[in-house]
Amino acid sequence: MKKEFYSNGKLLLTGEYVVLDGAKALALPTKFGQSLVIEPATNFQIEWTSFDHDHSIWFNSIITFENIIQNKIYTEDSIAQKLVEILHEAYKLNPNFVKNAQGYKITTHLTFPKNWGLGTSSTLINNISEWLQIDAYTLLKNSFGGSGYDLACAKHNSAIVYQLINEKPIIHETPFHPTFSDKIHFVYLNKKQNSRTAIASYLSKQGKIEDVVQKINTITQTVLESKKANEFALALQQHEIEMSNVLEQQTIQEALFEDFDGVIKSLGAWGGDFVLAISKENPTQYFKNKGYPIIISYQDMIL
């Protein structure tokens, strides 16, 4: 019997990095996401094909059940290696999908370019977890690591406030419909960041973080409650300053867009993927002139 699952992509508006230390993070599911289609097959193997947003194949492999059980090392193929690691951890949580099947034909379909950083991995983890009826956060912890906010976005169709308390995710759906959303755009920097590397770097630098967590919590609440664009922009600017001090890095606005008439905020790992820009005027031409042609409006990006 054919089964299909779908998960939302994600953007992290506040709380990047410090969400790992219990800060409240505001995260937004996107209109883009990824589907997973499972069909029965034979030969005790998985015929796996992954399609990008343009229907081109970006990954294709045959993975035997035995390789999943043994967690086979694929030295020549890092994508196959990671996929087998995920499936092996899933097998440990629910071995029946291997024990009680003849084989599978599995396809994944992204609705966004895979290099955009909107959650290729998190949507896959969540889809596999839904299919096998296992805990997605446990699967994430055992395979990729990270805070898990992206899994929460995969599951929820509204903005969420996400917090880790005693390493357990606390998720609150929250209404977030800024009246000034026409002034918000998302700009793709075309510099893919590895989340695991970024997290490791952050953890090596953190010192006394409790004060920063409290400040970020206050900023997150201000962002949620902002009725005016300038109040929202000021809160995001303050967030950038706080995190710049923690990470000992320039803000993205200082580094690349110092002459921008508005506020720019990093989303997720600093220096890559998307940034948020808020300004009175439409900033599309400004960013195109700077060499960043992918600018998406709030309405087109956020679910």
C-alpha positions as CSV (number, residue, x, y, z in Angstrom):
1,M,0.0,0.0,0.0
2,K,1.4,3.4,-1.0
3,K,1.9,5.9,1.8
4,E,2.7,9.6,1.6
5,F,4.0,12.1,4.2
6,Y,4.8,15.8,4.1
7,S,6.7,18.1,6.4
8,N,7.1,21.9,6.4
9,G,10.4,23.7,6.0
10,K,11.5,26.2,8.6
11,L,13.1,29.6,9.4
12,L,14.4,30.5,12.9
13,L,13.5,34.2,13.5
14,T,15.0,34.5,17.0
15,G,17.0,32.4,19.4
16,E,19.7,30.9,17.0
17,Y,22.4,29.0,18.9
18,V,21.1,30.0,22.4
19,V,18.0,27.8,21.9
20,L,20.4,25.0,22.8
21,D,20.8,26.6,26.2
22,G,17.1,27.0,26.9
23,A,16.3,30.3,25.2
24,K,12.8,30.8,23.8
25,A,13.1,30.8,20.0
26,L,10.5,32.1,17.6
27,A,10.3,29.8,14.5
28,L,8.2,30.0,11.4
29,P,7.1,27.1,9.1
30,T,7.5,27.8,5.4
31,K,5.2,27.2,2.4
32,F,8.1,25.1,1.1
33,G,8.7,21.5,2.4
34,Q,9.4,17.9,1.4
35,S,7.3,14.8,0.8
36,L,8.1,11.2,1.3
37,V,6.4,8.5,-0.7
38,I,6.7,4.8,0.3
39,E,5.6,1.9,-2.0
40,P,6.2,-1.8,-1.4
41,A,9.0,-3.5,-3.4
42,T,11.1,-6.7,-3.2
43,N,14.6,-8.0,-2.7
44,F,14.9,-6.9,0.9
45,Q,16.2,-3.5,-0.1
46,I,15.1,0.1,-0.5
47,E,15.2,1.7,-4.0
48,W,15.7,5.4,-2.9
49,T,15.3,8.4,-5.2
50,S,15.4,12.0,-4.1
51,F,14.0,14.8,-6.4
52,D,14.9,18.4,-6.2
53,H,12.3,21.2,-6.6
54,D,12.8,21.1,-10.4
55,H,12.1,17.4,-10.5
56,S,15.8,16.6,-11.2
57,I,17.2,13.6,-9.3
58,W,19.8,14.7,-6.7
59,F,20.3,11.3,-5.0
60,N,19.6,7.8,-6.1
61,S,20.7,4.6,-4.4
62,I,19.8,1.0,-3.5
63,I,20.2,0.3,0.2
64,T,19.9,-3.3,1.4
65,F,18.1,-4.1,4.6
66,E,21.3,-5.8,5.8
67,N,23.3,-2.5,5.3
68,I,20.7,-0.7,7.4
69,I,20.9,-3.3,10.2
70,Q,24.7,-3.2,10.1
71,N,25.0,0.6,9.6
72,K,27.3,0.1,6.6
73,I,30.0,2.6,6.1
74,Y,29.8,4.3,2.6
75,T,33.2,6.0,2.3
76,E,32.6,7.2,-1.2
77,D,29.1,8.6,-0.8
78,S,28.5,10.9,2.2
79,I,24.7,11.3,1.4
80,A,24.2,7.5,1.4
81,Q,26.3,7.3,4.5
82,K,24.0,9.8,6.3
83,L,20.8,8.2,5.1
84,V,21.9,4.8,6.2
85,E,22.8,6.2,9.7
86,I,19.3,7.7,9.9
87,L,17.6,4.5,8.8
88,H,19.8,2.5,11.2
89,E,18.8,4.7,14.1
90,A,15.2,4.3,12.9
91,Y,15.6,0.6,12.8
92,K,16.8,0.6,16.4
93,L,13.6,2.4,17.4
94,N,11.3,0.3,15.3
95,P,12.9,-2.8,13.7
96,N,9.6,-4.0,12.2
97,F,9.9,-1.9,9.1
98,V,12.8,-4.1,8.1
99,K,11.7,-7.4,9.7
100,N,8.2,-7.4,8.3
101,A,8.8,-6.2,4.8
102,Q,10.0,-7.5,1.4
103,G,11.4,-4.1,0.3
104,Y,10.5,-0.5,-0.5
105,K,10.5,2.0,-3.3
106,I,10.9,5.4,-1.6
107,T,10.9,8.8,-3.3
108,T,11.3,12.2,-1.7
109,H,10.3,15.5,-3.4
110,L,11.5,18.9,-2.3
111,T,9.4,22.0,-3.1
112,F,12.5,24.2,-2.6
113,P,16.0,24.1,-3.9
114,K,17.9,21.7,-1.6
115,N,20.7,24.3,-1.1
116,W,18.4,26.8,0.4
117,G,18.7,25.5,3.9
118,L,15.0,25.4,4.7
119,G,15.1,21.9,6.2
120,T,16.1,19.1,3.8
121,S,17.3,17.0,6.7
122,S,14.6,18.0,9.3
123,T,11.7,17.3,6.9
124,L,13.2,14.0,6.0
125,I,13.7,13.0,9.7
126,N,10.1,14.0,10.5
127,N,8.7,12.2,7.5
128,I,10.5,9.0,8.4
129,S,9.4,9.3,12.0
130,E,5.8,9.7,10.9
131,W,6.0,6.7,8.6
132,L,7.6,4.5,11.3
133,Q,5.6,6.0,14.2
134,I,8.7,6.7,16.2
135,D,9.7,9.8,18.1
136,A,11.2,12.4,15.7
137,Y,13.2,14.1,18.4
138,T,14.9,10.9,19.5
139,L,15.7,10.1,15.9
140,L,17.2,13.6,15.4
141,K,19.2,13.4,18.6
142,N,20.7,10.0,17.6
143,S,21.5,11.0,14.0
144,F,22.0,14.7,13.3
145,G,21.7,16.4,16.7
146,G,20.5,20.0,17.1
147,S,17.8,21.7,19.1
148,G,14.8,20.2,17.3
149,Y,13.0,23.5,16.5
150,D,13.1,22.5,12.8
151,L,11.2,19.3,13.6
152,A,8.6,21.4,15.4
153,C,8.1,23.5,12.3
154,A,7.8,20.4,10.2
155,K,4.8,19.3,12.4
156,H,3.1,22.7,13.0
157,N,1.3,25.0,10.5
158,S,1.7,28.1,12.5
159,A,4.4,30.1,14.2
160,I,5.8,28.5,17.3
161,V,7.8,29.5,20.4
162,Y,10.2,26.6,21.0
163,Q,12.2,26.0,24.2
164,L,14.3,23.2,25.6
165,I,13.7,22.5,29.3
166,N,15.8,19.7,30.7
167,E,16.6,18.8,27.1
168,K,12.9,18.2,26.4
169,P,11.1,20.4,23.7
170,I,8.4,22.7,24.9
171,I,6.3,24.0,21.9
172,H,3.7,26.6,21.9
173,E,1.8,27.6,18.8
174,T,1.5,31.3,18.7
175,P,-0.4,33.8,16.5
176,F,2.1,35.8,14.5
177,H,0.7,37.9,11.7
178,P,2.6,41.1,11.6
179,T,0.6,43.9,10.0
180,F,3.8,45.2,8.4
181,S,4.6,41.8,6.7
182,D,4.8,43.6,3.3
183,K,8.0,45.3,4.6
184,I,9.6,41.9,5.4
185,H,11.7,40.0,2.8
186,F,13.9,37.0,2.9
187,V,17.2,37.1,1.0
188,Y,19.2,34.0,0.0
189,L,23.0,34.5,0.6
190,N,24.0,31.4,-1.4
191,K,26.5,30.3,1.3
192,K,25.3,27.0,2.7
193,Q,26.1,26.6,6.4
194,N,26.6,23.3,8.0
195,S,24.4,23.4,11.1
196,R,26.4,20.8,13.0
197,T,29.6,22.7,12.4
198,A,28.0,26.0,13.4
199,I,26.6,24.5,16.6
200,A,30.0,23.0,17.5
201,S,31.7,26.3,17.0
202,Y,29.1,28.1,19.2
203,L,29.5,25.5,22.0
204,S,33.2,26.0,22.0
205,K,32.8,29.8,22.5
206,Q,30.0,30.0,25.1
207,G,30.9,31.2,28.5
208,K,28.3,32.4,31.0
209,I,25.2,32.2,28.9
210,E,22.3,32.7,31.4
211,D,22.2,36.5,31.0
212,V,22.2,36.2,27.2
213,V,19.3,33.7,27.4
214,Q,17.2,36.1,29.4
215,K,17.9,39.0,27.0
216,I,17.0,36.8,24.0
217,N,13.8,35.7,25.8
218,T,12.8,39.3,26.3
219,I,13.6,40.1,22.6
220,T,11.6,37.2,21.4
221,Q,8.6,38.4,23.4
222,T,9.0,41.9,22.0
223,V,9.2,40.6,18.4
224,L,6.0,38.6,19.0
225,E,4.2,41.6,20.5
226,S,5.4,44.3,18.0
227,K,2.6,46.3,16.5
228,K,4.8,48.6,14.5
229,A,7.6,47.9,12.0
230,N,10.2,50.1,13.7
231,E,9.6,48.3,17.1
232,F,10.0,44.9,15.4
233,A,13.2,46.1,13.5
234,L,14.7,47.5,16.6
235,A,14.2,44.2,18.5
236,L,15.9,42.3,15.7
237,Q,18.8,44.7,15.6
238,Q,19.3,44.3,19.4
239,H,19.2,40.5,18.9
240,E,22.0,40.8,16.3
241,I,24.1,42.8,18.7
242,E,23.7,40.3,21.5
243,M,24.6,37.3,19.3
244,S,27.5,39.2,17.7
245,N,29.0,39.6,21.2
246,V,28.4,35.9,22.0
247,L,29.8,34.6,18.7
248,E,32.5,37.2,18.4
249,Q,31.5,37.8,14.8
250,Q,30.4,40.8,12.8
251,T,26.6,41.0,12.1
252,I,25.7,40.2,8.5
253,Q,24.7,43.8,8.1
254,E,28.0,45.1,9.2
255,A,29.9,42.5,7.0
256,L,27.9,42.8,3.8
257,F,25.2,45.4,3.8
258,E,26.4,48.3,5.9
259,D,24.6,50.8,3.6
260,F,21.2,49.1,3.7
261,D,18.4,51.4,4.8
262,G,16.7,49.1,7.2
263,V,17.6,46.1,9.4
264,I,19.0,42.8,8.4
265,K,19.0,39.7,10.7
266,S,20.6,36.4,10.3
267,L,18.3,33.4,10.4
268,G,19.8,30.2,11.9
269,A,23.6,29.6,11.4
270,W,25.3,32.9,10.8
271,G,26.8,33.7,7.4
272,G,24.7,31.4,5.2
273,D,21.3,30.5,3.8
274,F,18.6,33.2,4.3
275,V,18.5,36.5,6.1
276,L,15.5,38.6,7.0
277,A,15.4,42.2,5.7
278,I,12.9,44.8,6.9
279,S,12.7,48.2,5.3
280,K,10.3,50.9,4.3
281,E,10.9,50.5,0.6
282,N,11.0,47.3,-1.4
283,P,14.6,46.1,-1.2
284,T,14.7,43.8,-4.2
285,Q,16.7,46.1,-6.5
286,Y,19.2,46.8,-3.7
287,F,20.0,43.1,-3.1
288,K,20.1,42.4,-6.8
289,N,22.6,45.1,-7.3
290,K,24.7,43.5,-4.5
291,G,24.6,40.2,-6.3
292,Y,21.8,38.5,-4.3
293,P,19.0,37.8,-6.8
294,I,16.8,35.5,-4.7
295,I,14.5,37.7,-2.6
296,I,11.2,36.2,-1.4
297,S,8.4,38.2,0.2
298,Y,7.0,37.3,3.6
299,Q,3.7,36.3,2.0
300,D,5.4,33.9,-0.4
301,M,7.7,32.3,2.2
302,I,5.8,31.9,5.4
303,L,3.0,29.4,5.9
